[in-house]
Amino acid sequence: MSKLYLLTLVTDPELEEPIIDWLLKYEVRYGFTSSRIFGHSSRLTGLSIAEQVAGRKRQQRFQVCVDQETLDFLLERLRLDFGGSGIRYWVVPVISEGEV
């Protein structure tokens, strides 16, 4: 069994549909999840006045479990297809996964 990783993407809400289409195109083994979230930061750069007052920014999170080869491919495609879009990402190893 190959080592698995959890790739998390955090995007602005307007990228929800493009990222869903993108993940459906490139990730077929495990599928992915998405959820609406709020980002919080003391940095005010890029926040609207309403977001500054509320102290949060609406965002969209995507998570996908992938092997190393797929991870490398997705990160390269992400840079090519969404470079400059401000998408944040991080990768963590998956200790265990399964279904009960």
LINWO-V505210 format. One record per backbone hydrogen bond with DSSP energy under -1.0 kcal/mol. NH is the residue of the N-H (numbers start at 0). CO is the residue of the C=O. Records with the same first field share a line. If there is no record, write none. Layout:
NH: CO, CO
This chain:
4: 65
5: 91
6: 63
7: 89
8: 61
9: 87
10: 59
14: 11
15: 12
18: 14
19: 15
20: 16
21: 17
22: 18
23: 19
24: 20
25: 21
26: 22
32: 62
34: 60
36: 58
38: 56
46: 43
51: 47
52: 48
53: 49
54: 50
55: 50
56: 38
58: 36
59: 10
60: 34
61: 8
62: 32
63: 6
65: 4
70: 66
71: 67
72: 68
73: 69
74: 70
75: 71
76: 72
77: 73
78: 74
79: 75
80: 76
81: 77
84: 81
87: 9
89: 7
91: 5
93: 3
